[in-house]
Amino acid sequence: MPPPDIDAALRKFQRELSSGVVALALLAVLSRAAEPMYGYQIAKTLERFGEGVLSGKQSALYPVLRNLEGAGFLASHVGPSDAGPPRRYYAITAAGQAALREWAAAWRATRDSVDTVLEGTP
């Protein structure tokens, strides 16, 4: 049996971990935005604040944005761009703000629980 590929396992773990929290991070980014943002702006903000942990393919953000909009947590509109074709701009809704509060609390509880397990102190 070949030795396990620790690097590949880490990449898989990071993909799985970030896929579960990208929606939370997107809501947080849009909740702090002074105005609606388009996908590239959101991706760059995630890269900057997430220190690369939450960055991924920009195309992977759009299904999450559509799902959040479908759930009523985001609203979008198409607007002009200074350079290139029109862009879709996203803003968080009141329901999105409520979801963000609930999801952030769930995230903190999970994070604290995992930290406790990792530290080995109940």
N, C-alpha and C positions, 0 to 999 in steps of 0.2 A: 504494500500500500504506500503510495507516495505521501510525503509529508503534507500537511494542510497548507494551503496558500493563505497565510495570515493577512497579507495585503488585500487580496481579493475578498476575503471574508469581511475585512474592515470596510471596504468600499460598499459591499452589499448591505452591511449593517447601517452605514451612514445614509445610503439611499432610502432604506426602509424607514429609518428614524426621521429623516427630513420630509419624506412624503406625508407623514402623519401630522407634521406641524406647519407645513407651508401655508395652509389655509389660515391658521392662527396668526402667523407672521404677516400674511397679506392684509388681514383685517387690522392688525396693529399699525402697519405702515400707512394704510389709508385713513385710519382714525387720527393720525397725527398730521396728515397732509392739509395744507391750507386751501388747496383746490384739487379738483379731480386730477388723477394721474393716468398716464397710459402705460402699457405693459413694459416698455423699455425703462421708463423711469422707475417703476416698481422693482424691476429686476436689479437695476443699479443700486437702489436703496437697500435692497436685501443684501447685496454684495458688500456694501459699505458697512452696514450695521451688524451683519451676521458674520463678519470676518471670514467670509468664504464658506462657512458651514452650510448656510441656506442657499447658496448660489447653485444654480444648475442650469440646465438648458432653458433659455427664455421661453421656448415653445412649450415647455412643460407647465409654465404658469397659466397659459390661456385656458386649459381645461378647468383648472381650479377657479380661475376668475369666472368662467361661465357657470360652474356649479354654484359658486357663492351668489352670483346674480340670480340664478334659477331658484335659489332658496329664499331670495328676497333680502339678502344681506348686503348686496351691492346694487347700485344703479349705474347705468352707463349711457353714454351718448357718443355719437360720432361728431368730431369737430375738425376744423381745419388744422393743418400743420404748416409751420414756417417753411419746412423743406420736405417735399415728398407728398405722398397721398394722405388723405384724411386719416385721423387716428381715433381709436375708441378710448374714451376717457372713463375711468371708474371712480366712483365715490361710495363711501360707506353709508348705509341707511341707518335709521334708528334701530331697526331690528338687528342690523349688523353690529351696532354698538352694544346692544344687549347680549348678543351671542359672544362678542369679544370678551365681555366681562365674565360670562359663564365659562368660556373656554380657557381664559387666562387662569381662573381659579382652579379649574380641573388640571391644567398644566402644572401649576405650582404644587398642587397636592401630589401629583404623580412624580414630579421632580424631587420633592422632599422625601417621598416614600422610597424612590430608587436610591437617593443619596444615603438614606438610612441603611438600606440593604447593603450598599457598596461599602459603607463604613463599618458595617457589622455591629452597630449599636442600636438596639431597639428603643 
